Each structure stands twice: as structure tokens, then as C-alpha cells.
Amino acid sequence: MADTFTPRCRTALAVATALAASLAAVTAAPSTARAAEAELTPGAGAVTASTSDDNAPANVVDDDFGTRWSGEGDGAWLQLDLGAAKTVSQVKLATYRGDSRRNRFQLQYWTGSSWSTAFDGSSSGTGTGLESFAIRPVETTKLRYVGHGYAGEDGTTGTWNSLTEVQVWGGTSDGDGDARVPADVLDLTNWKQTLPIGEDERPTEITQPELARYSHDPYFKVASDGKSVQFRAPVNGVTTSGSKNPRSELREMKNGGKDKASWSTTSGTHTMTVREAFTHLPNDRPYVVGAQIHGGSDDLTVFRLEGRKLYVTKEDTTHHKLVDDDYRLGTVFEAKFVAGGGKVKVYYNGELKTTISHSGSGNYFKAGAYTQANCGDSKPCSSSNYGETNIHHLTVRHD
């Protein structure tokens, strides 16, 4: 039986705001205002769940905070079918006993071939009313809430996942998007960007707060689809002192981008999920790295494309695991690293591909285009010869 309580609505609405800037060698423009959002929540018949007790899935759309859906187990999910492709930018959730529990969960959307994570975190634990979770606008037909239990304010934990109400908000997509700088597309709060320009062995680095309004065509900008970020590194680009190859790449930071991230594979769990596509390869040596974990002194593991073969590496072993033997440029895929307990688990499109044993500190995530070619092994030596990726989604979590 559902508990009787009075909702205390304390909405935590996260609004992503783009700042206007006009800088030399920077192509940034102010974002236009988004169209007014409309509620897209489907009816009871379009709500299903992987599991439930007597508290059925349809209860979350009945406008009654006295009823709920409850599903037990890590990974129990609640799905909402929108009926047609719609642009979703916000999900509102009311947590059962939300003034004394913090639900741990993910919000995922259907790409047409797989599920992709748009939000990974927790409810606030401060109220039982609707709490808003803003996401980067995505066009999708289905959404789902994937629950990982709850933590009580008294220190207890549980495996039940319970919601009293769910609302989906967004608008109609025209396919163009309104993103003007990369930070309109990806959450870059805890990142810095390295560009293949600047002085020899001293490439330009962009940190927060400048990164929040920065763009540089063609090395780091909103892609032509308006929904992803283009990273480009030409073979004649400036390199870091520790590499002979150029990069246009994000490096993980912390504390709002003020400090460099550094974590151990033996303490806590560290996860990066990235949806990206390789879109261009350099001549002669068509190799590009799209995402990686960097160790204390060198690469720990990366996703590396060589022609049409996509590999997961293990330190200096570049062909450690072949994950796709016929990758086609422009194909969006999901890469995921989960590091903890002295191991790194690497997933490709949701499937575990390899587990790498590693015990060490000083680790951090990177994502972008790290071209594995330079003027010494790839011709022509010009900006027209480059490696490139488009990143559609990027999240990092530390537990």
C-alpha cells in the first residue's frame, strides 16, 4: 500500500546557458533562445517496466502522488514510449519517500539501435515533489529510467526503485539544433581542451570558464548536424612535448575545471561513457584514437581505429582486442570504460569486450581526436590531411 504523505516540491532545475563571445581566431556566437517546452508525457498504456510489485508502472503518469511504481533490483527499469520521434530536453521525477531517500539512477534514450545514457546521478533527497533533470536535447522515441536502488538519510541502503510521478518535457525538433559552441552540446564543466595549434610542443589549452563559450573552426566546434562536437587534428598540427602526433582532445578535470583529475583504479569506481563517430582518417597511416584512459605516465587503454578495424588497446599492445572488423566512417557507437577494483572493464555498444587488470593511480579520462600520424609518416603535410571525430554524448561518473 502506498504511504500517505504531502509532497514538498523542491525542484532542482538545471539550465544549460551559453554565453556569447567574440574572440580572435574563435568562431563563437550567442545561442538563440529555445522554443517553449511542452509536456510530452505518454499515457498509461505506453509505460512499461522490467519488474514491479503491486505498484504498477502506469501509476507514474496518473497525476497522483499517492500511487507509485516500485521495481526491485539493481538495473530495474521503467520505460516510456513516446509513440514517435520527439526532442526531449528535460525529465521530471517524483521520488517515493524522496525527502529521506536519494535514488541512484540513469536516464537513457533509444538511439534507434541501442540505449544511450543522457543522465547518470541521484535524486536530491530533499523532497517528494517533482524534481527536474535537464539533459542535452535528444531526438528519440523512447526513454527509460534505470534504477540502482537508494540511499537513506540514516545511512541505510536498499534495492527498491520507486517513483510516484514522471513527466517528459521537450519540443519539436527541426533537425538543426540551436547549439552555437561545443558547451551547448556537451557538459564541459570538468574538462579542458587541447588544440593542435600554438607554439611548438606547447599546444593551446582552453580551460574553464573560457571553455564554456569557446569554439575554434575546424578543430573544435559544433558539427554540421548541430547535435555533436567536431574534433579535428591535422598531421601538421602542434603536438605536446610527450608525443609526436597532434590532437584535438578533452582532458578530464575536477572542481569545476580548476584542477586536474587524478584517480586510482583500486579506490572507488570510475566510469566514462561516450557516443561518438570517427568521421575522417589521415592518409598513409589512417589511425585515430577517439577515447582513452590515460595512466600516470602513458595510455592505459584506448579506442583506436585503424582503417576499418576498431581496437581496444592495452598499454603498448595496440591490437589487444578487435571490437569491430568493418567499422564505417560516420557510424555512431558507444564506448564505455569502468575502472575499479584493480580492473578496467571496456564496453562497446553496451557489450563487455575486455577486462584489463591494472592497479595504479594518476589516471584520468580523455576524449576527442588524437591523430596517430604526422608529417613524417603521412602526406601531404598540410591541414587538409587530418583525423576527426564527432562526439554526441559524454559523461563521467566517480563513485
C-alpha atoms as one frame of an Amber mdcrd trajectory, in Angstrom:
protein
   0.000   0.000   0.000   1.316   3.432  -0.856   2.268   5.689   2.062   0.217
   8.833   2.633   2.276  11.994   2.504   2.240  15.621   1.409   4.624  16.423
  -1.465   7.155  19.084  -0.701   8.079  20.255  -4.158  11.603  21.481  -4.241
  12.613  21.424  -7.869  16.273  21.485  -8.785  16.169  22.689 -12.368  19.471
  22.614 -14.191  19.511  25.038 -17.104  22.374  24.981 -19.567  23.228  28.548
 -20.603  25.511  29.505 -23.475  27.496  32.740 -23.154  28.188  34.965 -26.136
  31.797  35.698 -27.024  33.752  37.364 -29.764  37.434  36.405 -29.611  40.258
  36.452 -32.145  40.502  33.144 -34.009  37.339  31.937 -32.238  34.056  31.337
 -34.025  31.543  31.670 -31.216  28.088  33.165 -31.398  25.349  33.622 -28.816
  22.790  30.836 -28.591  19.307  31.633 -29.714  16.504  31.076 -27.256  14.916
  27.643 -27.297  11.280  27.282 -28.225   8.932  26.969 -25.285   8.904  23.432
 -23.947   5.790  21.286 -23.996   4.937  18.226 -21.950   5.466  15.005 -23.906
   4.486  12.502 -21.217   2.696   9.495 -22.775  -0.428   7.790 -21.413  -0.583
   4.845 -19.043  -0.617   2.272 -21.853   2.809   3.434 -23.058   4.545   2.909
 -19.711   6.163  -0.478 -19.001   8.759  -1.852 -16.612  11.183  -4.737 -16.315
   9.686  -5.633 -12.951   7.169  -4.367 -10.393   5.238  -5.418  -7.335   1.595
  -4.415  -6.878   2.675  -0.826  -7.590   2.305  -0.805 -11.371   4.285   1.204
 -13.975   1.192   3.152 -15.101   0.990   4.786 -11.663   3.761   7.231 -12.571
   1.548   9.038 -15.107  -1.733   9.158 -13.164  -1.155  12.641 -11.617  -1.462
  11.091  -8.166   1.474  11.401  -5.760  -0.178   8.793  -3.542   0.487   5.977
  -6.019   3.812   4.699  -7.290   5.805   2.252  -9.391   8.205   0.030  -7.478
  10.688  -2.381  -9.020  13.295  -4.283  -7.058  16.877  -4.910  -8.118  19.926
  -3.139  -9.497  19.094  -2.238 -13.088  15.306  -2.431 -12.795  13.890  -0.118
 -15.431  10.778   1.916 -16.214  10.174   2.726 -19.892   8.086   5.433 -21.557
   7.223   5.051 -25.247   6.685   8.467 -26.822   4.986   6.972 -29.870   7.038
   8.992 -32.373  10.403  10.745 -32.557  10.365  13.783 -30.277  13.028  16.109
 -28.912  13.417  15.624 -25.160  15.301  18.146 -23.042  14.003  17.547 -19.530
  12.637  14.731 -17.374  10.843  15.413 -14.099  10.773  12.734 -11.407   8.991
  12.466  -8.060  10.781  10.025  -5.780   8.856   7.869  -3.323   9.905   8.983
   0.182  12.146  11.464  -1.613  12.612  13.605   1.486  14.533  10.794   3.188
  15.927   8.790   0.238  18.266   9.529  -2.641  17.543   7.341  -5.654  20.557
   6.288  -7.736  19.618   6.071 -11.427  20.298   6.703 -15.095  18.063   8.309
 -17.722  18.516   6.637 -21.100  17.122   7.264 -24.562  16.732   4.952 -27.553
  19.030   5.798 -30.485  17.233   3.501 -32.906  19.651   0.643 -32.316  20.738
   0.869 -28.669  20.221   2.674 -25.367  22.381   5.683 -24.571  22.740   7.400
 -21.203  21.677  11.063 -21.019  21.879  11.447 -17.231  23.705   9.472 -14.555
  23.295  10.532 -10.954  20.957  10.745  -7.977  17.846  12.492  -6.782  18.380
  15.254  -4.225  16.874  13.581  -1.187  15.209  16.864  -0.217  11.595  16.448
  -1.257   8.799  14.244  -2.565   7.629  16.541  -5.355   8.746  16.674  -8.960
  12.462  17.249  -9.414  13.718  18.343 -12.836  16.690  16.795 -14.617  17.756
  18.761 -17.690  19.585  16.853 -20.427  21.160  17.855 -23.695  18.252  17.824
 -26.182  17.946  14.431 -27.887  15.536  13.203 -30.524  14.149   9.816 -29.528
  11.079   7.584 -29.486  11.617   6.007 -26.066  13.029   6.886 -22.665  13.753
   4.774 -19.665  14.688   5.172 -16.023  17.258   2.591 -14.913  17.329   2.303
 -11.138  20.212   1.315  -8.902  18.438   1.389  -5.553  18.516   4.131  -2.945
  20.498   5.517  -0.024  18.613   6.664   3.072  19.481   9.747   5.080  20.030
   7.416   8.058  22.809   5.563   6.232  20.693   2.628   5.118  20.568   1.404
   1.526  18.011  -0.571  -0.423  17.474  -2.279  -3.767  13.970  -0.930  -4.409
  13.424   1.663  -7.126  10.253   3.673  -6.559   8.773   6.702  -8.324   5.421
   8.369  -7.750   5.290  10.547 -10.884   7.254  11.040 -14.124   6.943  13.825
 -16.690   8.752  14.203 -20.028   9.299  17.669 -21.486  10.725  18.953 -24.762
   9.689  20.251 -28.147   9.604  19.544 -31.840  13.000  19.223 -33.499  13.702
  20.841 -36.852  16.887  18.792 -37.119  19.142  21.824 -36.994  19.530  22.321
 -33.230  20.432  25.670 -31.686  23.903  24.876 -30.374  26.499  27.533 -31.129
  29.525  26.364 -29.143  30.587  22.863 -28.002  29.472  23.553 -24.425  25.912
  23.829 -25.761  26.161  20.171 -26.785  28.393  18.544 -24.147  28.747  19.214
 -20.438  32.314  20.534 -20.348  32.309  21.655 -16.712  35.101  19.300 -15.704
  37.205  19.232 -18.850  39.919  21.219 -20.611  40.543  21.212 -24.363  43.912
  20.782 -26.070  44.104  22.148 -29.637  46.624  21.309 -32.411  47.684  24.970
 -32.660  50.103  27.219 -30.770  53.856  27.132 -30.201  55.984  24.063 -30.883
  55.413  21.463 -28.114  53.164  23.991 -26.380  49.716  23.482 -27.914  46.905
  25.814 -26.968  44.824  24.700 -23.995  41.381  26.082 -23.183  40.145  25.767
 -19.597  37.079  26.866 -17.686  35.467  29.350 -17.626  36.624  30.230 -21.172
  35.802  26.724 -22.403  32.108  27.355 -21.693  31.957  29.840 -24.600  34.799
  28.641 -26.803  34.811  27.284 -30.353  37.532  27.092 -32.995  36.763  26.149
 -36.579  37.635  23.480 -37.705  39.457  21.952 -34.718  36.784  22.187 -32.015
  33.285  23.271 -32.945  29.642  22.247 -33.172  29.351  19.766 -36.040  27.114
  20.435 -39.037  24.306  18.339 -37.547  24.040  20.812 -34.646  23.916  17.910
 -32.188  27.535  16.808 -31.818  31.005  18.310 -31.396  33.662  18.063 -34.102
  37.261  17.369 -33.038  39.910  17.644 -35.779  43.689  17.199 -35.628  45.761
  17.639 -38.847  49.043  15.794 -39.316  50.934  19.103 -39.317  49.358  20.212
 -36.027  51.273  21.304 -32.930  51.957  18.418 -30.540  52.562  18.110 -26.824
  56.131  17.594 -25.636  55.444  13.933 -24.875  54.033  12.983 -28.291  54.942
  13.313 -31.951  51.283  13.186 -33.002  48.704  16.040 -32.893  45.441  16.023
 -31.008  42.202  17.918 -30.531  41.180  16.344 -27.287  39.432  16.874 -23.966
  41.285  16.084 -20.740  39.353  15.297 -17.564  39.428  17.912 -14.787  37.646
  18.356 -11.437  36.330  21.107  -9.126  34.563  22.900 -11.954  37.559  22.598
 -14.254  40.052  24.188 -11.855  42.168  21.126 -11.091  43.414  18.088 -12.983
  41.538  14.883 -12.280  43.636  12.028 -10.932  42.188   8.783  -9.601  43.202
   5.253  -8.728  41.875   2.032 -10.241  41.970   0.476  -6.755  39.812   3.073
  -4.992  36.193   3.747  -6.000  34.601   3.159  -9.395  35.287   5.499 -12.326
  33.125   5.449 -15.465  33.216   7.312 -18.771  30.570   6.810 -21.441  30.978
   8.435 -24.848  28.887   8.225 -28.020  30.972   9.212 -30.991  31.773   8.599
 -34.626  35.089   8.604 -36.465  34.476  10.859 -39.461  37.884  11.234 -41.183
  41.250   9.458 -41.191  44.701  10.717 -42.274  46.425   9.385 -45.396  49.040
   6.594 -45.403  48.593   5.925 -41.705  44.791   6.035 -41.179  44.889   5.731
 -37.395  42.928   7.833 -34.853  42.248   7.428 -31.115  38.757   8.517 -30.050
  38.591   7.898 -26.288  41.000   6.743 -23.633  42.076   6.278 -20.048  45.479
   7.820 -19.523  47.578   6.378 -16.719  50.126   8.094 -14.542  52.711   8.189
 -17.337  51.188   6.711 -20.513  47.998   5.429 -22.139  46.294   2.690 -20.140
  43.667   1.756 -22.739  42.100   3.493 -25.765  39.614   3.021 -28.589  41.814
   3.150 -31.710  40.599   2.974 -35.311  43.000   1.666 -37.956  41.332   1.884
 -41.335  38.185  -0.180 -40.796  39.404  -2.100 -37.767  38.472  -0.723 -34.359
  40.625  -1.926 -31.464  40.764  -1.574 -27.704  44.388  -1.279 -26.669  46.165
  -2.381 -23.507  49.086  -0.094 -22.689  51.587  -0.640 -25.563  49.612  -3.522
 -27.083  47.738  -1.674 -29.822  45.811  -4.729 -31.063  44.782  -6.075 -27.669
  41.104  -6.564 -28.611  39.409  -6.182 -32.001  35.875  -4.908 -31.347  34.754
  -4.148 -34.920  36.435  -5.531 -38.059  34.385  -3.458 -40.507  33.803  -0.039
 -38.992  32.437   2.536 -41.454  33.239   6.232 -41.039  30.326   8.207 -39.630
  28.872   5.281 -37.662  27.978   6.395 -34.132  28.983   3.917 -31.432  29.076
   3.877 -27.646  32.375   3.371 -25.824  32.441   2.842 -22.074  35.232   2.408
 -19.525  34.512   1.229 -15.972  37.597   1.250 -13.727  37.657  -0.105 -10.185
  38.857  -2.961  -8.031  42.176  -3.115  -9.851  40.480  -3.732 -13.209  39.223
  -1.787 -16.217  36.154  -3.131 -17.992  35.734  -1.898 -21.557  32.342  -1.961
 -23.312  31.474  -1.431 -26.973  27.814  -0.682 -27.773  26.808  -1.992 -24.354
  28.708  -5.283 -24.630  31.684  -6.081 -22.391  34.631  -6.678 -24.734  37.624
  -6.987 -22.423  38.731  -6.680 -18.803  42.205  -5.294 -18.169  43.982  -5.775
 -14.854  45.587  -2.570 -13.639  46.459  -1.226 -10.203  47.686   2.339 -10.227
  46.949   5.986  -9.524  47.225   9.212 -11.524  44.579   8.118 -14.051  42.174
  10.356 -15.992  39.810  10.197 -18.964  40.316  11.775 -22.398  38.066  12.034
 -25.467  38.298  13.649 -28.900  40.558  13.083 -31.913  44.138  12.013 -31.262
  45.591  11.513 -34.733  48.190   8.733 -34.835  50.036  10.234 -37.796  52.285
  13.210 -38.510  54.240  14.836 -41.322  56.932  12.176 -41.015  54.643   9.302
 -41.996  51.608  10.846 -43.723  51.410  13.060 -46.811  50.597  15.745 -47.662
  51.975  17.650 -44.698  49.039  20.053 -44.554  45.826  20.864 -42.728  43.855
  19.033 -45.435  45.242  15.731 -44.105  43.670  15.037 -40.725  41.917  12.781
 -38.253  38.452  13.694 -36.999  35.704  12.520 -34.672  32.243  13.786 -33.747
  31.151  13.315 -30.128  27.413  13.220 -29.486  27.361  12.401 -25.776  29.943
  12.363 -22.971  29.509  11.611 -19.271  31.898  10.799 -16.431  30.978   9.440
 -13.038  33.039   8.697  -9.926  31.535   6.529  -7.167
